[in-house]
Amino acid sequence: MQIVRTLSQAVIALSTLAAASTYPAAAIDISGAGATFPYPIYAKWADAYKKETGVGLNYQSIGSGGGIKQIQAKTVVFGATDAPLSGDELTKSGLVQFPMVMGGIVPVVNLDGVSQGSLVIDGPTLAKIFLGQVKSWDDAAIKALNPGVTLPRQAIAVVHRSDGSGTTFNFTDYLVKVSPDWKSKVGSATAVEWPVGIGAKGNEGVANNVAQTKGSIGYVEYAYAKQNKLNFTKMINKDGKTVAPVSETFQAAAANADWNSVPGYGVILSNQPGVQSWPMTAATFILPHPQAAAGRRRCSRSPQVLRLGVRQGRQDGGRARFRVHADLSGQRD
């Protein structure tokens, strides 16, 4: 498959960059920076790789925007982003892009008396909350979706990202698709002009703010919801079915994706059809600089990071609430 060949090219690029003469001879650690979305699973892979090889993988969880800037400046071996670059951007920066793992973005809430996963929300209502149009948890729109849940008469405190974020890109891309009002007033980008709410840096910051603020709602990658024991919601998907954020629903959303349809495999997975599809599924992408170290000696260690990640991700990706991209290993899940 074409994407497998691209992965091989990217692995070679990581190898040559890690061995480039611009790095001190003793500096064998591999450096990366970018999206906070996949950090939990990248950290697991780094730990396993260190134990297996003695070589460190230093991944800075600074947000997609920061990762793109660092790889463009060639200060890291690879960047990572949840907002894929366009074909023109890849060509201009001399980068290769490929999807590495998939996960889900989930609404998380801090509501007393509402049990884990019992709250249901749909896209239009979520957009109205983040537009500031639905202001209280006992609003009729929320009550209509949750007839069996006792909702408090409490103001909604919106928490959003303050930094350039691929998670925000995918979240707002979904809202654009389900809400004409959101599309015309806010739009989709890694950073937007939020109508309401307080900002926090990274998935970590949003998770912490929601955990500390009664009546709040935010959006994070599912692993952060699990790690911080946050109350996540179920959602109503494009087919009108109520679904929970689990590995199977993330995979269902990506089942029909045509990765070759977009330059750099930059497919957006939000609001996909399918009775089991999670509506805010997203892929996260790795960005190496393949030509930056052309002609230099290859390093045998760096490709092992990705190979180990694919292998271990198949073993524990479900527990980490991610799915390793199946095509990257040429095998079926």
C-alpha positions as CSV (number, residue, x, y, z in Angstrom):
1,M,0.0,0.0,0.0
2,Q,1.2,3.6,-0.7
3,I,1.0,4.6,2.9
4,V,3.3,1.8,3.9
5,R,5.9,3.1,1.4
6,T,5.5,6.6,2.9
7,L,6.0,5.2,6.4
8,S,9.2,3.6,5.2
9,Q,10.4,6.9,3.8
10,A,9.6,8.7,7.0
11,V,11.3,6.1,9.1
12,I,14.4,6.6,7.0
13,A,14.1,10.3,7.4
14,L,13.9,10.0,11.2
15,S,17.0,7.7,11.0
16,T,19.1,10.1,9.0
17,L,18.1,13.1,11.1
18,A,19.0,11.3,14.3
19,A,22.4,10.5,12.9
20,A,23.0,13.9,11.3
21,S,26.4,15.5,11.9
22,T,24.7,18.6,13.4
23,Y,24.0,16.5,16.5
24,P,26.8,15.9,19.0
25,A,28.1,12.3,18.8
26,A,27.0,11.6,22.4
27,A,23.5,12.9,21.8
28,I,21.7,9.7,20.8
29,D,18.3,10.6,22.1
30,I,15.6,11.2,19.5
31,S,13.7,14.5,19.8
32,G,10.1,15.3,18.9
33,A,7.6,17.9,19.7
34,G,3.9,18.7,19.1
35,A,0.4,17.5,19.7
36,T,-0.7,16.9,23.3
37,F,-3.4,14.6,21.9
38,P,-1.1,11.5,21.5
39,Y,1.3,12.2,24.4
40,P,0.0,9.5,26.7
41,I,0.7,6.7,24.2
42,Y,3.9,8.3,22.9
43,A,5.2,8.4,26.5
44,K,4.4,4.7,26.9
45,W,6.3,3.9,23.7
46,A,9.3,6.1,24.8
47,D,9.5,4.2,28.0
48,A,9.4,0.8,26.3
49,Y,11.9,1.9,23.7
50,K,14.3,3.2,26.4
51,K,14.1,-0.2,28.2
52,E,14.6,-2.1,25.0
53,T,17.4,-0.1,23.4
54,G,18.8,2.3,26.0
55,V,18.0,5.2,23.7
56,G,15.7,7.9,24.9
57,L,12.8,9.5,23.0
58,N,12.3,13.1,24.2
59,Y,8.8,14.2,23.1
60,Q,7.7,17.7,24.1
61,S,3.9,17.8,24.5
62,I,3.6,21.5,23.5
63,G,0.6,21.5,21.1
64,S,0.4,21.0,17.3
65,G,1.2,24.6,16.5
66,G,4.4,24.4,18.5
67,G,5.4,21.1,16.9
68,I,4.9,22.4,13.4
69,K,7.1,25.4,14.2
70,Q,9.9,23.3,15.7
71,I,10.0,20.8,12.8
72,Q,10.0,23.7,10.3
73,A,12.9,25.2,12.2
74,K,14.6,21.8,12.2
75,T,15.1,21.9,16.0
76,V,13.6,18.4,16.5
77,V,13.8,15.1,14.6
78,F,10.1,15.0,14.1
79,G,7.0,17.1,14.7
80,A,3.5,15.9,15.5
81,T,0.2,17.5,14.7
82,D,-3.5,16.6,14.9
83,A,-4.3,19.3,12.3
84,P,-2.7,17.8,9.1
85,L,-0.8,20.1,6.8
86,S,-2.0,20.6,3.3
87,G,-0.1,19.3,0.3
88,D,1.2,22.8,-0.5
89,E,2.3,23.3,3.1
90,L,4.2,20.0,3.1
91,T,5.9,20.9,-0.2
92,K,6.8,24.4,1.0
93,S,8.3,23.0,4.3
94,G,9.9,20.0,2.7
95,L,8.1,17.6,5.0
96,V,6.6,14.1,4.9
97,Q,3.3,13.5,6.8
98,F,1.6,10.3,7.8
99,P,-1.0,9.3,10.4
100,M,0.3,7.3,13.4
101,V,-2.6,6.8,15.8
102,M,-6.2,7.5,16.1
103,G,-8.2,8.6,19.2
104,G,-11.3,10.3,20.2
105,I,-12.1,13.8,21.4
106,V,-14.7,13.8,24.2
107,P,-16.8,16.4,26.0
108,V,-16.0,16.3,29.7
109,V,-18.1,17.8,32.5
110,N,-18.0,18.5,36.2
111,L,-21.5,18.0,37.4
112,D,-22.5,16.9,40.9
113,G,-25.1,14.1,40.9
114,V,-24.5,13.1,37.3
115,S,-22.9,9.7,37.0
116,Q,-20.1,8.7,34.6
117,G,-21.2,8.5,31.0
118,S,-24.9,9.1,31.8
119,L,-25.1,12.5,30.1
120,V,-25.9,12.5,26.3
121,I,-25.2,15.4,24.0
122,D,-25.5,16.0,20.3
123,G,-23.5,18.3,18.0
124,P,-25.9,21.2,17.6
125,T,-26.4,21.5,21.4
126,L,-22.6,21.2,22.0
127,A,-22.2,24.1,19.5
128,K,-24.8,26.2,21.3
129,I,-23.0,25.6,24.6
130,F,-19.7,26.8,23.2
131,L,-21.4,29.7,21.5
132,G,-22.8,30.8,24.8
133,Q,-26.4,30.3,23.6
134,V,-27.1,27.4,26.1
135,K,-26.1,28.8,29.4
136,S,-27.5,26.5,32.1
137,W,-27.4,22.8,32.6
138,D,-31.1,22.5,33.0
139,D,-31.7,24.2,29.6
140,A,-34.5,22.6,27.6
141,A,-32.1,21.5,24.8
142,I,-30.0,19.4,27.2
143,K,-33.0,18.1,29.1
144,A,-34.6,16.9,25.9
145,L,-31.5,14.7,25.2
146,N,-31.4,13.4,28.8
147,P,-35.0,12.6,30.0
148,G,-33.8,10.2,32.7
149,V,-31.1,12.5,34.2
150,T,-31.6,15.0,36.9
151,L,-29.8,18.1,35.7
152,P,-28.9,20.9,38.1
153,R,-30.0,24.5,37.7
154,Q,-26.4,25.7,37.4
155,A,-24.5,28.0,35.0
156,I,-22.3,26.3,32.4
157,A,-18.6,27.2,32.6
158,V,-17.0,26.6,29.2
159,V,-13.3,25.6,29.2
160,H,-11.4,25.7,25.9
161,R,-7.8,25.6,24.6
162,S,-5.7,28.8,24.7
163,D,-2.9,27.5,22.6
164,G,-2.6,26.5,18.9
165,S,-4.1,23.1,19.0
166,G,-4.9,20.2,16.7
167,T,-7.5,19.0,19.2
168,T,-9.2,22.4,18.8
169,F,-8.9,22.1,15.0
170,N,-10.7,18.7,15.0
171,F,-13.2,19.8,17.6
172,T,-14.2,23.0,15.7
173,D,-14.1,21.1,12.4
174,Y,-16.9,18.9,13.9
175,L,-18.9,21.9,15.1
176,V,-18.7,23.5,11.7
177,K,-20.2,20.3,10.1
178,V,-23.1,20.2,12.6
179,S,-23.9,23.8,13.2
180,P,-24.4,26.5,10.5
181,D,-24.3,29.1,13.2
182,W,-20.9,27.9,14.4
183,K,-19.6,27.8,10.9
184,S,-20.6,31.4,10.2
185,K,-19.6,32.9,13.5
186,V,-16.5,31.0,14.6
187,G,-15.3,28.5,12.0
188,S,-12.5,25.9,12.3
189,A,-8.8,26.4,13.0
190,T,-6.1,25.4,15.5
191,A,-6.9,28.7,17.3
192,V,-10.3,30.5,17.1
193,E,-12.0,33.5,18.7
194,W,-14.0,31.8,21.4
195,P,-17.4,33.5,22.0
196,V,-17.3,32.4,25.7
197,G,-15.2,30.5,28.3
198,I,-11.8,30.4,29.8
199,G,-8.7,29.2,28.1
200,A,-6.2,26.5,29.2
201,K,-3.0,25.3,27.7
202,G,-2.9,21.7,26.3
203,N,-5.2,18.8,26.9
204,E,-3.6,18.7,30.4
205,G,-4.7,22.2,31.2
206,V,-8.3,21.8,30.0
207,A,-8.6,18.5,32.0
208,N,-7.2,20.2,35.1
209,N,-9.6,23.2,34.7
210,V,-12.6,21.0,34.3
211,A,-11.7,18.9,37.3
212,Q,-11.4,22.0,39.4
213,T,-14.5,24.0,38.2
214,K,-18.0,23.0,39.2
215,G,-20.5,23.2,36.3
216,S,-17.8,23.2,33.7
217,I,-17.5,21.5,30.3
218,G,-14.4,21.1,28.1
219,Y,-13.0,18.9,25.4
220,V,-10.0,16.6,25.7
221,E,-8.6,13.5,24.1
222,Y,-10.2,10.5,25.8
223,A,-6.9,9.3,27.5
224,Y,-6.8,12.6,29.5
225,A,-10.4,12.0,30.6
226,K,-9.5,8.6,31.8
227,Q,-6.3,9.6,33.5
228,N,-8.0,12.5,35.3
229,K,-11.1,10.5,36.2
230,L,-13.3,13.1,34.4
231,N,-17.0,12.5,33.6
232,F,-17.2,12.2,29.9
233,T,-20.5,12.3,27.9
234,K,-21.9,10.0,25.3
235,M,-22.8,11.6,21.9
236,I,-25.4,11.2,19.2
237,N,-23.6,10.5,15.9
238,K,-24.4,11.3,12.3
239,D,-26.6,8.3,12.0
240,G,-28.6,9.4,15.0
241,K,-27.3,6.7,17.3
242,T,-26.1,7.2,20.9
243,V,-22.5,6.0,21.2
244,A,-19.8,5.9,23.9
245,P,-16.1,6.8,23.4
246,V,-14.4,3.5,23.1
247,S,-11.7,2.0,20.9
248,E,-14.4,0.3,18.7
249,T,-16.3,3.5,18.0
250,F,-13.0,5.3,17.1
251,Q,-12.1,2.5,14.7
252,A,-15.6,2.5,13.2
253,A,-15.3,6.2,12.3
254,A,-12.1,5.5,10.4
255,A,-13.2,2.3,8.7
256,N,-14.1,4.0,5.4
257,A,-11.4,6.6,5.3
258,D,-9.7,6.9,2.0
259,W,-6.2,8.0,3.1
260,N,-5.0,8.4,-0.4
261,S,-7.6,11.0,-1.3
262,V,-5.8,13.8,0.4
263,P,-2.1,14.9,-0.1
264,G,-0.1,13.8,3.0
265,Y,-2.9,11.5,4.0
266,G,-4.5,14.4,5.8
267,V,-8.0,12.9,6.2
268,I,-10.3,14.5,8.8
269,L,-12.3,11.9,10.7
270,S,-15.0,14.1,12.3
271,N,-18.7,13.4,11.8
272,Q,-18.2,10.2,9.9
273,P,-21.2,8.0,9.0
274,G,-21.9,4.6,10.6
275,V,-24.1,3.4,13.4
276,Q,-21.0,2.8,15.7
277,S,-18.9,5.8,14.7
278,W,-17.7,8.2,17.4
279,P,-18.4,11.7,15.9
280,M,-15.2,13.4,17.1
281,T,-12.6,10.8,16.1
282,A,-9.3,12.2,15.0
283,A,-5.9,11.0,13.6
284,T,-2.6,12.4,14.8
285,F,0.2,12.8,12.3
286,I,4.0,12.6,12.4
287,L,6.1,15.2,10.4
288,P,9.7,14.4,9.6
289,H,12.1,16.4,7.4
290,P,13.3,13.7,5.0
291,Q,15.7,15.8,2.8
292,A,17.3,17.6,5.7
293,A,19.9,14.9,6.2
294,A,20.1,13.5,2.7
295,G,23.3,11.7,2.0
296,R,24.3,11.2,5.6
297,R,24.8,8.0,7.5
298,R,21.7,6.2,8.6
299,C,21.1,5.4,12.2
300,S,19.8,1.9,12.9
301,R,18.0,2.9,16.1
302,S,15.5,5.5,15.1
303,P,13.2,3.4,12.9
304,Q,12.7,1.0,15.9
305,V,10.7,3.7,17.6
306,L,7.9,3.5,15.0
307,R,8.2,-0.3,14.6
308,L,8.0,-0.7,18.4
309,G,5.1,1.8,18.5
310,V,3.1,-0.2,15.9
311,R,3.8,-3.5,17.7
312,Q,3.1,-2.3,21.2
313,G,0.2,-0.1,20.1
314,R,-1.6,-3.2,18.9
315,Q,-1.1,-4.7,22.3
316,D,-2.1,-1.8,24.5
317,G,-3.6,0.9,22.2
318,G,-7.1,-0.1,23.3
319,R,-6.2,0.3,27.0
320,A,-4.6,3.7,26.2
321,R,-7.8,4.7,24.3
322,F,-6.0,5.0,21.0
323,R,-5.9,2.9,17.8
324,V,-2.7,2.5,16.0
325,H,-3.3,3.2,12.3
326,A,-3.7,-0.2,10.8
327,D,-2.3,0.6,7.3
328,L,1.0,1.6,8.9
329,S,2.0,-2.0,9.5
330,G,0.3,-3.4,6.4
331,Q,-1.9,-5.6,8.6
332,R,-5.5,-5.7,9.6
333,D,-6.7,-5.1,13.1
